[in-house]
């Protein structure tokens, strides 16, 4: 005979659905401290053998539609002046910012990871906030123009002539 689970336990277990953990990996370009790892969690979070520091942040719309520029503002809390001190060493321009959204189950087991990669185009700082203006790398790649190159037998001897068949 199969063992019956307590109905209250089954209902509670089915409703547990932890929020995804949002992580930011900010490349600094500074020797010695090459990355800043942040989480929007209320407490520090360890993932992928890295401890991500709790710091409030938010971003604009992260979904980009065709024809849009792909720019997003990521605003971080800076009441303690943490990013102000970084600005003495770097302006973060052209550095890479990666956002991970880590999906997990009720046992804190990772069930999926979404990854977005951006390039910092500008930064600004107010009294208690620090903002990165970032562009999706995929959007940047769509705007890059690469000159066409004629494939000739001189440069690529393996190319068959027009009369050859494959």
C-alpha positions as CSV (number, residue, x, y, z in Angstrom):
1,X,0.0,0.0,0.0
2,X,1.4,3.4,-1.0
3,X,2.1,5.9,1.8
4,X,-0.3,8.9,1.8
5,X,1.3,12.3,2.2
6,X,-0.4,14.8,4.6
7,X,-2.6,17.0,2.4
8,X,-1.4,20.2,4.1
9,X,2.2,19.3,3.4
10,X,1.5,18.6,-0.3
11,X,-0.3,21.9,-0.7
12,X,2.5,23.9,1.0
13,X,5.2,22.1,-1.0
14,X,3.4,22.8,-4.3
15,X,3.1,26.5,-3.5
16,X,6.8,27.1,-2.7
17,X,8.2,28.9,-5.7
18,X,11.3,30.9,-4.8
19,X,12.0,34.1,-6.8
20,X,14.9,33.9,-9.3
21,X,18.2,35.3,-8.1
22,X,19.4,38.2,-10.3
23,X,23.2,38.6,-10.5
24,X,25.4,41.3,-12.1
25,X,29.0,40.6,-13.2
26,X,30.7,44.0,-13.9
27,X,34.1,44.0,-15.5
28,X,36.2,46.8,-14.1
29,X,39.3,46.8,-16.4
30,X,41.5,47.4,-13.3
31,X,44.3,45.0,-12.6
32,X,43.9,43.2,-9.2
33,X,40.1,43.7,-9.0
34,X,38.8,42.7,-12.4
35,X,35.2,42.0,-11.5
36,X,32.4,43.4,-9.2
37,X,29.9,40.6,-8.4
38,X,26.5,41.9,-7.2
39,X,23.1,40.3,-6.4
40,X,19.8,42.1,-5.8
41,X,19.1,39.5,-3.0
42,X,18.7,40.8,0.5
43,X,21.7,38.7,1.5
44,X,25.0,37.7,-0.3
45,X,24.5,34.7,-2.6
46,X,27.0,32.0,-3.6
47,X,26.7,30.7,-7.2
48,X,29.3,29.2,-9.6
49,X,32.0,29.3,-6.8
50,X,31.6,33.1,-6.5
51,X,30.1,35.1,-3.6
52,X,27.9,37.8,-5.0
53,X,27.5,40.8,-2.8
54,X,24.0,42.0,-1.9
55,X,23.3,45.5,-3.2
56,X,20.0,46.9,-4.5
57,X,19.8,47.4,-8.2
58,X,17.1,47.6,-10.9
59,X,17.0,47.8,-14.7
60,X,14.8,49.1,-17.4
61,X,13.1,46.8,-19.9
62,X,15.4,43.9,-20.5
63,X,13.5,42.6,-23.5
64,X,14.5,44.2,-26.7
65,X,12.3,44.2,-29.8
66,X,13.5,44.3,-33.4
67,X,14.5,47.8,-34.4
68,X,15.1,49.0,-30.9
69,X,18.6,50.3,-29.9
70,X,19.1,47.7,-27.1
71,X,20.1,50.4,-24.5
72,X,19.1,49.7,-20.9
73,X,19.8,51.7,-17.7
74,X,20.9,49.7,-14.7
75,X,20.6,51.7,-11.5
76,X,22.4,50.6,-8.4
77,X,22.0,51.9,-4.8
78,X,25.1,53.9,-3.9
79,X,24.3,55.5,-0.5
80,X,27.7,54.5,0.8
81,X,29.7,56.0,-2.1
82,X,31.0,52.6,-3.2
83,X,30.8,53.3,-6.9
84,X,32.0,56.9,-6.4
85,X,35.4,55.5,-5.3
86,X,35.5,53.2,-8.4
87,X,35.0,56.3,-10.6
88,X,38.4,57.6,-9.3
89,X,40.0,54.6,-11.1
90,X,37.7,53.8,-14.1
91,X,34.7,55.2,-15.9
92,X,33.6,51.6,-16.9
93,X,33.1,52.7,-20.5
94,X,33.3,49.8,-23.0
95,X,33.5,47.3,-20.1
96,X,31.3,44.2,-20.1
97,X,28.3,43.8,-17.8
98,X,26.7,40.3,-17.6
99,X,23.3,39.8,-16.0
100,X,22.4,36.3,-14.9
101,X,18.9,35.3,-13.8
102,X,19.2,32.1,-11.8
103,X,16.0,30.0,-11.6
104,X,15.9,27.6,-8.7
105,X,13.5,25.2,-7.1
106,X,12.2,25.0,-3.5
107,X,15.4,23.3,-2.4
108,X,17.6,26.1,-3.9
109,X,18.7,23.8,-6.7
110,X,19.4,25.7,-9.9
111,X,16.9,24.7,-12.6
112,X,18.0,27.2,-15.3
113,X,20.1,30.3,-16.0
114,X,19.4,33.2,-18.4
115,X,22.4,35.2,-19.4
116,X,22.5,38.7,-21.0
117,X,25.7,40.5,-22.0
118,X,26.1,44.2,-22.4
119,X,28.7,46.9,-23.0
120,X,28.8,50.0,-20.9
121,X,28.2,53.1,-23.0
122,X,27.9,55.7,-20.2
123,X,27.8,56.1,-16.5
124,X,26.3,58.7,-14.2
125,X,26.2,59.2,-10.4
126,X,23.7,61.1,-8.2
127,X,23.7,61.4,-4.4
128,X,22.6,57.8,-3.7
129,X,22.4,56.2,-7.1
130,X,24.9,55.0,-9.7
131,X,23.6,54.3,-13.3
132,X,25.2,52.3,-16.0
133,X,23.8,52.9,-19.5
134,X,24.5,49.6,-21.3
135,X,23.9,48.2,-24.8
136,X,23.2,44.6,-25.6
137,X,26.2,43.1,-27.4
138,X,23.8,41.4,-29.8
139,X,22.3,44.8,-30.8
140,X,25.8,46.2,-31.3
141,X,26.7,43.3,-33.6
142,X,23.7,44.0,-35.7
143,X,25.0,47.5,-36.5
144,X,28.6,46.5,-37.4
145,X,29.2,46.6,-41.1
146,X,31.8,44.1,-42.4
147,X,33.1,44.6,-45.9
148,X,32.2,41.7,-48.2
149,X,35.2,39.8,-49.5
150,X,35.3,38.1,-52.8
151,X,36.1,34.4,-52.5
152,X,38.5,33.6,-55.3
153,X,40.5,30.5,-56.2
154,X,43.7,32.6,-55.7
155,X,42.9,33.1,-52.0
156,X,41.0,29.9,-51.4
157,X,42.3,27.1,-53.7
158,X,39.7,24.6,-52.4
159,X,36.8,26.5,-54.0
160,X,35.5,24.6,-57.1
161,X,35.1,26.5,-60.4
162,X,31.7,27.3,-61.7
163,X,31.8,24.3,-64.0
164,X,32.5,21.8,-61.2
165,X,29.7,20.1,-59.3
166,X,29.8,19.1,-55.7
